[in-house]
Amino acid sequence: MTDARVHSTRNELLFVVTGLGRGGTERHLLQVLPQLRAAGFDPLVYSLTGRGAIGPELEAAGIEVRCGPLAETQGLLRPLRLAAAFAGLCWLLIRRRPALLHCFLPAAYILGGTASLLLGPRLRVMSRRSLNAYQAHARGAGWLERRLHRHMAAVLGNSRAVVAQLLQEGVAPEKLALIYNGIELPRPVTAADRVAVRTRLGVTADALVLILIANLIPYKGHRDLLEALGQIKAKLPAGWRLLLAGRDDGIGEELKRQADGLGLSEHLIWLGERTDVAQLIAASDMGLLCSHEEGFSNAILECMAAALPMVVTDVGGNAEAVVEGTTGWVVPPRAPERLARAILALAGDPAQRLAFGEAGKARVMAEFSRQAMVRDYLRLYTALLAGRPPPIEPDTHRVGVAEDGA
């Protein structure tokens, strides 16, 4: 593609999301949408459940954000708020008539896809950013999504594992595309920066620091990690610490009780939802992700970009990012004993941590940069708006092989 800018007069893209809290999907949009705007598109975000933490950041970057009429109203039942959000979205579609609608996350897909079938636009895109285990707990979600799939111009996954599930759900291969998450490499960190962050956290300069960036949700595997650390706590270097960064979605007190029972409390630092994740990563020595299910984790990429060796579970796209024995260790999910062995092996081998970390950083630069991710979105939208099929390489489903105009 020789020129990323778009010359159509109808470049408004409507992005429908469930909410704008500080999660992986929302941070993903914060990286992508300003770049689309710079390339000549006009992104508009509609959030079903309010502006959250990311909404103001999107607006500061020049992205228009709209919300459901009762999104910020407290005390209303969720079905009433979603009904109002659906009505607000229908009105927005009538007034704005965007060129393309792109839905992220299940509730946004079901409401946004349905509204677009009634009112347009003709070009519809859906992004699935997790495995479909949620369908087992949401009555009718899978049935509705399968029927919406056939009306999409493109259906996107962010890992091969997600793409494989979408194929099983009946998405036509010529509409199915893989766009990996991408991140911007962090600025170089000095030894003084690292010490300053550790000092604020009350951690000594020579302590071994592990970090897990994940909201406190059962499927993120915090219980497994605590059990694993309980098995090896006496074998880890004296003064070791685990940083736990993420919003408490209801299991925080239970996890703290578990940590107390295992004798881990003095080693754990519960940080809650943070805006300084990059600094926390820079102060760490090893990145962890212990999920039972996953799409493709930005947190893994952020840790690898900062040259952290990784220990992750083999779910979703984790093993597509972390190369076993090259950038870290990949262990089965729900297996605390295997998790413990992998953590202990890296904890006792600084040279291996350094080698894995440098290989991980190089992998992010080569495969998972923000520039590559934005390029793929630009090629996808440009092709669809020009009336062409998604530019997808048939063997891998990856976007970006076919050049614009091909």
N, C-alpha and C positions, 0 to 999 in steps of 0.2 A: 504494500500500500504506500504510494508515494506521498500522499497528502492526507493527514488524519482529519482535517477540517471537513465539515459537511456543508454542502451548498444548497440543500433543500430549504424551502421556505417553511416547511412544517416539521420542526425538529423537537417539538415538546414530547418528552418521555415521562410518563407518569409511573412512579414507583410506589407500589402499595405494600406497606409493612404492618405487622401486627402491633409493634411498638417501637420506641426509640430509646430504650434503656441501654446501659453500657454493656452490650453483649457482642459476640463475634460478628453476627450479621450486621448489626448497626455500625460497628467500627469498619466493617467491610464497605458499607455504603459511604461512610465518611471519607474513605480513601478513594473510592471510584468516582463519585458524582462530581466533585470539583474538577476532576480531570476531563470528564465528559463535557462539562460546561466550557472548559478551556478549548475543547476541540470543536465547538460550534453547536452542540446539542443544548437543549433547554430542560434540565431535569426538574421535576416537581415531585415532592414526596407527600404521600397521604398516609398518616398513621392512624390506625384504628383506635389506639388507646392513649394518645397524648404525646407531648413533645419529649418527655423523659430527659435524660442527660445529654443525649446526642442531638436532639432537635436544635437547641440554640447554637451548637457547634456547626451544624449544617447551614443554618441561617447566616452565621458569621462568615461562612465560605461562599455566600451568595446563592445558596440553594433555597428555593421557596418550600416551606413546610406547611401543610394543612393537616387538621386533625378532625376526627369525628365530632359532631356537635356537642355530645355529652361526655367526651373523652376525659375531661378533667374533673367531672362531677363526682364527688365522693358519695358513697352510700347506695348508689344504684346497683341493681343486680346486673351481672355481666351480660345476660341475654338482652337486656334493655339497652345497654351501652353499645353492644354490637349491632343491634337493630338500627339504632340512631346512626352508627358509623356507616352502615350499609346505605342508609338513605342519603347521608352526606356525600358518600362516594358517587352515588347515582347522579346527584345534583351536580357534582364537580365534573363528571363525564359529559353531562349535557352542556354545561357552560363552557368547558375548556376544549373538548373534543381533541384530546392528545393524539399524536400520530401512532403511539405505541404504548401499551401497558405492560409493566413488568412486576410480577408478584413475588414477594419473598415471605416464606414461612406459611404453615398450613392454614391458619385462620384467614390470613390475607389472601391466600390463593383461592380459597373457597368463596369468600365474599367478593374479592376483586374479579375472579374469573366469571362468577355468575353475573355480576353487574355489567361486565364488558360484553357478555353474550346478549344481554338485553339492549345495551345502549352503544356498543362499540367501545374502543376501536377494533378494527378487524385484526390488527397485528397484536398478538398476545404472547408474552413470554413468562415462563415460570421457572424459578430457581428452587431446587431442593438442596438444602445445606446440612441435612442429617440423614441418618438411616430412617427407615419408615416404621420403626418400632412404636412410635406414638400412635399409629393407626389402630393398634390393639386396644388402646385405652380411650380412644375418641370414637364413639359409636357413629358409624356412617361416614367417617372421614375418608377412609380408603375408597369406598364406593363412589363418593362424590368426586374425589380427585381423579380416579380412573376415567370418569366420564368427561371431566374437564380436559384431560390430557389431549383428547382427539381434536380439540378446538384451538390448541396452541400452535403458533408458528414455530416456536422453539421451546424445548424443555431442557434446562441446564442442571447438571450436577457439579459438585465441587471436588469429587473424588471418583476413582474408578468403581469403588464399592457402591457409591450412590447411583452412578450411571447404570451399573448392572441391575440394581433394584428397579430403576425406572423402566429399563428394557423389559424386565419381568412383568411390570405393571401394564405393558401394552403400548408404551410410547413408540411411535414409528422410528426406526433407526435414523432415517434422514432428517428427523427433527431433534434428535437427541445429541446434546453437546456437552463437552467437559471443559469448564474453565476453572482452573485451579485458583485458590486464593493467592494473593501476592502481597508483599509488604515492601515498605521503603526501608532500606538499611539504616540502622541507627547511627548517630554520630559516634566517632571514636570516643572511648571512655578512658580517662587518665586514672592512674593509681590514686590520685588525690580525690577524684570524683567517687571512686569506689569506696574509699575509706570514709568520705563524708556521708554517704548514704548509710553505710553500716553504723556509723556513729549515731545517726538519728534513730536507727532501729535498736540501738543498744547491743550491737554485735561486734565482737572483736575483729581486728583486721585479719587474723590468721585462722578464723573459724571456718569450717566447712559449711557452706550455706546451700541448701536445696530450695527450690521454688516450685510451687504448684499454682498455676493461674487457672482457676475454674470456680464458677459460682457453686455455692454449697447446695447441690442437687444430688439426690441419691445415685443417679447413673454416672456421675463424675468419679465415683470410686474412692472417695475420701476414706471410707471405712476400711477398705482394703489396704490403703496406704498406711493408715495408723496401725493396723494389725501387723503389716510388714515391718514397720519401724520398731514396733514393740518387740519383735523377734531379734532385732540386731542392734538395739540402742546402745548396748554396752560395748559393741565391737566397732562402733563409729568413732571417729576422732573426738576427743574431749572438746566440749563447747559447741558441738554441731548445732545448727538451727535449721528449721523448716519454715519458710515464708509461705503463708496461705493467703492469696489475694483473690477475692471474689465476693460477690453479694450473697448474703445469707437468704436462701429461699426456703428456710423453715427447718433445717436440720442442724443448725449451728450449735445449739445447746446440747443436743444428743452427741455430736462429735466431740465437744469439749469434755463431756462426761466420759466418753470412751477413752480419750487421751489421758484423763486423770487416772482412770482405772489401769491403764498400761504404763503409768509412770513417765509419760512423755511431756507433760505440760510445760516444764521448764525449757524444753527445746523448741516449742512451737510459738510462732508469732502470727496471731490472727489479725489480718490487716483490713478485712472487709473490702468493699468496692473502692478502687483506687484510680486516680488519673495519672499516677507516676509509675506505671508498670514498667516502662523502659528503664527507669532508674533502678527499680527493684531487681530487674533481670541483670543489669550491669553489676549489681552487688553480689550476685549469686555465682555458684560454681557448678551447678547441675540442675537441669530442667526435668520436670516430671509431668506426665499426664497418664492417669490411671483409669480412664473412662471404660464403661461397659458398652457404650455405643458412641459413635462420633461420625460426623460428616468429614470435614477436613479442618483441622484446628489452626486458627491464626496464632494461638498461644505457642504452639510448637514452632512455627516459623519464626516468631519473634525471639524465642530463646535461641534457636539455631543461628539466626542472624547476628546475635550477640556472642557467638562462638561458645555456647553452652553445649556440653554433651547431653544426650537425652536418654531417659528411660521411659518408654511408653508402652501402652497395651496394644495388642494387635487387633484393633477394631477400626472400621471405617477406613479413612485415608491415612491413619497414623503411620502405617508401614510404607505408604507411598512417599511420605516426607522423610521419615527416619530410615536410613538404610542400615539394616542389622549388621553389626560388626564394623561399620564404617563411620557412621555419625552417632551411633548410640546402640542401645539394646532394646529389642522389641520382645515383650513377654505376653503370655496369654492373659486375658481379662479374668477378674475374679480369682486370681491365684496369688495370694499374698506371699507365699513361700518363694515363688519365682521372682516376684517383684523385689523381695528382700535381698535375694542373692545378687540380682543385677545392680541394685543400689550399692550394696556392700563392695562388689567388685570394682565399681568406678570410684567409690569413696577411698579405697586403698591404693589407687593407681593414678597419681597426678599426671603422669606422662600420657596415659590412655585418655584421660579427660581432655588434655590439650589437643591430642591428635583428633579425637572425635569432634571436638568443638571447631577446630579449623576446617575440617572436612564438611561439617554442617553449614558453616558460614559460606563456604564456596558453593555448596549445593543450592542454597537459597539464592545467591547471586545469579546462578546459572539457570535455575528452573522456576523460581517463585518470586520474581521481582514484581513490584507494583507496575512497572512499565509494561512487562509482558502481559499481565492481567488486564490492564486498561486497553492495550492494543487489541486483545481478543474481544473485549466488549465493543470497541469501536468497529471492528470488522463485522461482528455479528449484527449490530444495529444498522450499519451502513448497507449491508447486503439486504436485510429485511425491508428497509425503507425504500430500497431501489427495486423491490419486487423479485429479488433473487432468493434462493433457498439459503439456509445457514451454511457458512463455509466450513464444513466439517470433514476431517480426514476419516474415511470410513472404518479403518482398522482400529483406531484409537478413540474416535468421537471427539478428538480435540479440535477446538476452534483455531483458526489462524493459519492453516496450511494453504488453503486457497486464497489467493490475493483478490482484493476488490476488483471487480470487473472481469474476473475469470469466468 
